[in-house]
């Protein structure tokens, strides 16, 4: 029996579909439509929670998800989680189904870019046409996506340019991919020329965002701000432009302007947990406690069923309430946070630090110290927590409560784990400035950076001199001391892979390389040298790394 195909050769029978809706009658209607199209593998879910569980347990090619799903996660939050956890294959389709078209709903979902919207009521013909177009589009970029997933950006760019030269139906998608690839490859001059060429065809948001990104990377912040401002004037629904523009004003030290931009952004798209959180932090910094309280409360509310739910929303709100002379309310919020994140060690540290700060405001230093001692026990058992936002707050509490030696040592660990992360180093500087200890902070920063650079250079020199066994032992000890430093982990992986090239594959060493590269990817997925390191790993092992998805 021949497999069911349509007139363009699409093999519907092979597609696995998940239909998500809280009304059984609508699910049955959708199932009948899909079966009439030739689809046979159709699963259903009647809540956002059930939808995520099914997507985790089975590979789907198409997800048709209603926006309103009753209590619990809504369709936007399902989409958020799917994107955040990368639960779907790269070429899978996620279509948002909705009976409403309010700006809040559309903007909330649009930020996570569903492949298409389907507005109720609709016919089988409309559904089939949309699915056909999306499948054709996905298939047209399959070869490019395979190379991108393997971090082989040069090969991806070559294929992309070959396809572009054929002027295909989905040319716009390929052009956007090309721009992204040029930035990933740090080919900024070529990217700038490319985006300028695109701008002669029209003011495409993705091209303007790309050009703004290049200006930021080059440190040309005023020019980048101008690009993002023009984009917002042209199209005020491009939410990433608000985030980037606010970030630039923050880098330039104009936090009032940064807050103003984010406030405009949340007016248009209030369901963004991350943007509400950032607005809360900026407003608190600017001593606008009313705006900060409103923003953090909205972040807590919207985050309830979101994968972006964070203890920092609760701790931020507690800080604001304490500053507004309501510390008991702050402690109540922190108790709610503890109940919301019962098994999260990162949250436990953040909550303990926040409680300590509240108790200090209440003039209860013994309780404050008790909370800090508890936080330090957790951090000493899990060094990864140094890289969380709570790390700097913990250091601040240690120093402000007179625990000088431990405070300075903890700051040193933060600096040495992030010695090339200018944003974190700036946060450290700001912390010492707030504590009125700027000179001490500058000295500690300089010393800690010099130490870790020296440590890394010592290992690199061993590699350059061909003393690989010594380099491997040295980097193994150094990664134990600084497990969250991406540069140290990257060089540890490189030394091991040079050894494997010379001596042949050894399972235990391959496992260590995989650990080091996985750490680098977790800390910074966009680390510039990661594609080169992955290419060497694949050459040696002929294997993919754990985070890579297979594109068949």
N, C-alpha and C positions, 0 to 999 in steps of 0.2 A: 504494500500500500504506500503510495507516494505521500510525502509529508506536505501538509497544508501550507501553501504559499500564496501571496497575492500576486498581482500582475507585474510587480517590480521585483519579485524574488524575495521579499521579506518573509522569513520563516517564523511566522507567528507562533507556531506550535512549540518552538524552543524557548519562548519567552516565559519567564516566571513573573507573575503579577501579584502584588499585594494591594487590596482595596481596603481603605480605612475610613469608616464612617460609623457614627453612633446610632444610625437608624437601619434596622434590618431590611426594611422594604427597599431602601435605596441601594444597599449592598446587593440585594437580589437583582435589582434592575441593572446595576453595573455588571454583575456576573453574566447576565443574559446578553448584554451588548458585547462583552468581550468574547463570549463563547461563539456568538454569531460571526465575529471577526476571525475565528479560527484559533483563538487562544484556549488552552486546555488546563494549564497549571495556574490556578487562581486560588490564592489564600485570602482570608479576610481577618480584620481586627476591628473591634468596636470601641477602642479607647486608644489614647496616645501611648499609654504604658504598654498595652498589648502589642501595638504596632512596633515599638522599639524592640520588645522581646523577640518578636518574629524576625525582624531585620537582623538582629544579632545572631539568631540561630539558623538562618537560611539565606542563601544568596538570591537576591531579586534583581530582575532586569528593569522592572517598571513598578513604581509605587504611585498609586492614585489616592491622595490623602485629603479628606475634608478639613477645612480650617476649624470649624466649630465641632468639638468632640465632647461636649458636656463637661463634667468635673474633671480635674486633672490636667494633663498636658493638652494643649491645643495643637492644631496642625503646624503652626509656626514653630512651636517648641519641639515637635517631632523632627521637623526639617533642621532646626538648630543642632539637635543632638546627632542626627545622621551626618551632618557636615563636620561637626566638631570631632566626633569619634571616627570619622571616615568609615562608616559602616556599610556603605554601598560601593559596588565596583565603580571604578572611574567613569565608565561609559553608561552607567545605569541612568534611568529617567525618573525624576521626582516631579510629579504634577500636582499642583495645589488645586483642590476642588472647593468652590465656595458659592454660597447663595448671597453673600454680601460683598460690597465693594467700598467699604468705608476707607478713608485715607489711612487711619491707624492700622487697619488690618493689612491693607496692600503694602504700606511702607514697612511694617514689621516683617512680613514674609519676604518682601523684595530684597531686604538686606542680606538674606541668605540664599538668594538667587535660585528659586525653583526653576526647573526647565521650562515650565509653562503654567498658565492659569486656565482653569476650566470653570466657567460660570454657569451655575444651574439656572434654569433647566437647559439641557443640551440633548442632541440626538446622537445616535450611533455614528452617523456620517461625520459629525463634527469631531467626536472623540477619535474616530479612526484617522481622520485627516491630520489631526494634531499629533497623534502617535507616529503616524507614517513619517511626517516631516522631522520629528525629533530623532527617530531611529536612523533616518538617512543622514541627518546632521552628525550624529554620534559616530556612525560608521565611516563618514568621510574623514574624520580626524583620528581614527583608531591607530594607524601606524605612528602618528605623531605622539599620541598619548602613551603608547607602549614605550617609546624612548624617553619621554619625560618621567614616567614612573621609574625607569631604570636610572634616572639622573644623567642620562646620556644626552645632554642639551645640544651638543654640536650636531649629532645625528638627527635629533628632533628638528633643529633649525633647517638642516638640509632638506629633509622631507617636506617640511612646512613650505619652504620657498618653491620646491618643485610643484606642490599642489597649487600654490598661489598663482604660479605662472600659467596654470591651466584655466584660470578664471572660473572656478567652480561655483555652484549654487550657494554654498555656504562660505563665500569668500570672507565676509566680515569676521566670522569666528576665527578663521586662519590668520587674519591680519592681527587680531587681538593676541592670539597665541604667540605670534612672532614677536610682538612688542614685549610680552612677558619674558620670553626666552632671552632676548637681547639684554634685558636688565639682569636676569639670573646669571648670565654669562659675564656680567660686568663690562659688556661692550657698550659703554655709555655714549661714546661718540656716534657709533652706528645707530644706536637707539634714538638719539636726539634727531639725527637726520631722518630716520624712519618716521618718527612722530610728527616732525615738521611737514613731511610729505603728506601724511594722513590729514593734517590740519588744512591743507589746501583743498581737500575734498569736503570738509565740513568739520564742525566742532564736536567731534565724537568724545563723549565723557571719558572712555577708557584711554584714549590717546592723550587727553589733557592730564588725566591722573598719572599716566606714565611719565609725561614730561615733567610734571611737578615732582614726582618721585626722584627723577634724575637730578633735578636742581637741589633737592634736599640732600641727597647722597654727596653731591659736590659742595655742600655747605653754602649754597647760594639761596639762603632762606627767604630773603625779601622777594626774589624772583619767583620762588615756589609759592609764596603766599599770594602773589599777584595772580598766578595761574589758577590757584584754587578759588580765589575770590571771583575771578571772571567766570569760572565754571559754575559756581553757585548762582551768580547773576543770570547765567544762561539757562541753567537747569537746577532749581533749588531742591530737587528730590534726589540728588546724588549724595547720599549720606556720607560716603567715605571722604568726600571733599571737606565736610565739616570737621571730621576727626583729624584729618591731616593738617588742616589750617589751624585748628586749636593747638595741635602738637607743636607747630612751628612757633606760634606766639608764646607757648610755654618755653621753648628753647631760647627764644629771644628775651625772655624775662617779663613779658607783658601778660601776666596771669589774668588781669581783668578782661583783656581782649579775648583770651583763650576761653574764659568762662562765658563771655557774651556769645561767642560762636557756638559753643556746645549747647547753650540755652536755646538758641534758634534751632539747632538740630533736634533736640528732644521735643520741641513743639511740633515738629513735622513727624517724627517717629518716636513716640514716647515709650514704646514697648521694648526698646533696646536696653537691656540690663547693664551692659558694659558702658554705654554712654551716660546713663543715669549715674552710675558709680563714679565715672570720671568727673562728671559735673559736680557731684557731691564733694569730691576731694578738692577740686579747684575752688569751689565756693567756701569750703572750710578754710583753705589756705588764705583766701581773700577776706576772711572774717565775716562772710555773708552767711550767718548761721541759719537764717530762715530758708534760703535757697538750698543750702546743704542738707537740712533736715528733710525738706520735701523730696529732694533727689534721692537720698538714701532710702527713704521710706518707699518710694516708687521702685527702686532697685530691689528691695526686699520683697515687695509685693509681686513684681513681674518675675522675679527669680525663683519663686516658690516651686514651680514645676520646670524650671529651665536648667539645662546643663551648665549655664553660666552663673548659676547660683553660687555665691561666694561668702565665706565668713567675713570678708572685708566690708561687705554691705552692712552687716550687723555691727562690726567693731567701729566702722565709720559713724554710723548712727549713734552708737553709744558715746563716742567722743564728742559729737555735736551736743547731745543732750546734757552731758557732763559740763560742757562749756557754757550751756545755757542754765547752769545752776540746778540741774535735775539729775544728779548722779544716781539716785535710786532707780529712776526710769532707765538710765544707762545700764545699770546692773541687771535690770529685768530683761532688757534687750539681749544682753550677753547670755543670760540663762536660756533664753529662747534659741540663741545660736548654738549653745551646747547641745540642746535637745535636737536641733535640726541637723547637726553634724556629729553624731555620737561616736563614730569610729574613724574620724579623720584626724590624723596627727597634726597635719598642717593647721587645721582649724583649731585644734586644742592649743597650739602655741599662740596663734593670733588672739584667741579669746583670753588666754592667761595674761598675755601682755596688756591687752585692753583693760582687763580687770585690775591689773596692777596700777595702770595709769589712773583709773577711776578712784581706786583706794588712796592713791597719793593725793588726789584732789580733795578727798574726804579727810585728809590728815590721819590716815591709818597706815603708817609705814610698815608695821608688822605684817598686815594682810598683803600689802603690796609685795613685800619681799617673798612671802610664801608663794604667791602666784609666779613670780620670776624664777624662783628655784624650781618650781614644777615645770616651767617652760624649758629651762636649761637641761633638765633631765631628758626631756623628749628630744631636744635638738642633738644632744650628745649621742643618743642612740640612732639618730637618722641625720647624717650630715647634709642630705639633700635639702633639708629645710632651710639651710643658709641662703639659698637662692630665692626664697619666697619674700614677698613684701614684708612679712612679719619679722624677717631677719633684722632689717634696719631698725624697726620699732623696738625689737628686743634689745638691740645694742643701745638705742637711745635710753631705754628704761634702766639698763645696767649702769650706764654712765651717770644718768641724772639721780640715781639712788645711791651713788657713792661707791659702787662696785667697780672701781677703776680698772684693776688688772684684768678681770674677766671681761669687762666691757671693751677694753682696747683689743684684747685677744680675739674677741668675737668680731669686731670690726675688721681686724686683719684677715680673718677667715673669709669674710664677705668680699673684701677687696681682692684677695688672692684667688678666689673662685671666679671673679668677674673682671679681671684686670684689663680686659679689652672692651668691656661693656660701659661706654661712656655715660649712658643713662643712669646706671646703678652707681657709678662713681660720683656722678653729680648729686644723686640722692644722699650719698654719704657726706659730701661737702655741705649740702644744705642742712643735714642733721647737726653737724658741728657748728654751723653758723647759728642755727636756732639755739644751741646750747651756749653760744657766745664763746666758742673755743676754736675759732677758725684756724689760727696758727697751728695749734696742736693737730687739727684734722689734716691740714696740708702736709705736715711732717709725716704723720702716720701713713697717709695715702702714698706719698713719694717713696717711703721706705718699703712699704708692703709691695708696691708695684715693682720696685727694683729687685726685691727678693725673688718674686715669682718669675720675672723675666730672666734673672740669673739662673734660677733652677731649670727653666725650660731650655735656655741656651746651652747649659752644661750637657743635657741629654742630647740636644741636636748636634753638638760638637762630636759626641761619641759616635753618632750615626754617620756624620760626615767623614770621620776617620776610619770608618769600617768596623768599629768595635761594637758590633750589633748585640752580642750577648750581654755586655756591660750596659748598653743602652736599654735593652729590654728590662733588665733587673732594676735599673735606675728609674725608668718610667713607671714600672709596676709599683715601686715604693712611693713615687711621687703622686700617682693617681690614688693611692690609698689615703694620702694626706689631703689631696685636693680632688676628690671624685667629681666635683661639679665644674671643673675648669675645662672648657671645651678644647683649648689649645693643647693642654697637656695630654688629654685623651686622644686627640687627633694624632699627635706625634708618637704616642705610645702605640697606636694602631699601625702607623707608618713603619716604625722600627720593626715590629713583629712581621709585617708583610714583606719587608726586605729580607728578613731571615727566612721566611717561608719560600720566597723565590729562589733563594740560594740552596736551601737544604731540603726542599720538598714539603708537602703538606703534613702537618701534625695536628690531629684533632683538638688537643687541648689548647694549642696556640691559636687555632682558627676560632675556637669558642671565645678566647680572650679578645681577639680582634673584633668579633661580633659585638661583644660587650662594650668595648671602647667606642665603636662606630655608632652603636645604638644610643649611647650616652650623648655623643655629639649631636645626633639627630634630635634627641629629646630636648636638649638645651637650646639648640639653634638649628631648626630644619633648613634654614637658608644660608648656613655657613658656607662661604665661598669655596673652600677647599674640599668640601664633602663629596661633590661629584667625582673628583679625581681619585679620592681615597676609595670610593665605592667601585669605581672602574677597576682599580688594582685588585680589590677584594674579589670581584666577579671573575677577573682574569685568572686568579689563583684557584678559586673554589668552584667556579661555574654555578654559583648559587646566588639567590636573592637574599636580601636582608629582611629581618622579621617585619619591618614596617611597610615593606613594598607589597603592593597588590598586583596580582597576576592579571594581565589583560589578554584574554584569549583571542 
